[in-house]
Amino acid sequence: TVQLITTAALTHLSDGSYQAAVTVVNKGTGDAQAVELTAATLGSVSGTTLPLTVGDIAPAGGNATITVNFPASAGASGAAAAEKYSGSYTSGTFGGSIRAQLP
C-alpha cells in the first residue's frame, strides 16, 4: 500500500509573496510511482507553476520535497491561513490540509 503525507514549511519572501517547501512522505509499504502535486492553495489563492512532478517515492519513509510559490495576496504576515495540497500517483490520489500562521 501507499500512504502519502504532506508537510510544508512556509517562507515570506522580500517581495511579499510566500514560498512553501512541500515534502511528500510515503509511510506505506509500496512504491509511489509518478507522484505529481496537482493543486496547492494558501488561504484562498492558488500556488503557481502547478502541476509539479515529484517523481517516484520509495516506501517506509521515502520522501521528496518541491517548492510552491504563492502570491502576496495569500494574506498578511502573522495571519492564520489554511494550506491545502493534493496530488496523484499511478495508483490513486492524495491530499491534506495544514493550519498555518503566515510567517
Beta strands, then each sheet from edge to edge (+ up, - down):
strand 1: 4-12
strand 2: 18-26
strand 3: 32-42
strand 4: 45-46
strand 5: 52-57
strand 6: 62-70
strand 7: 80-89
strand 8: 92-101
sheet 1: 1+ 2- 6+
sheet 2: 4+ 3- 5+
sheet 3: 4+ 3- 7+ 8-
end
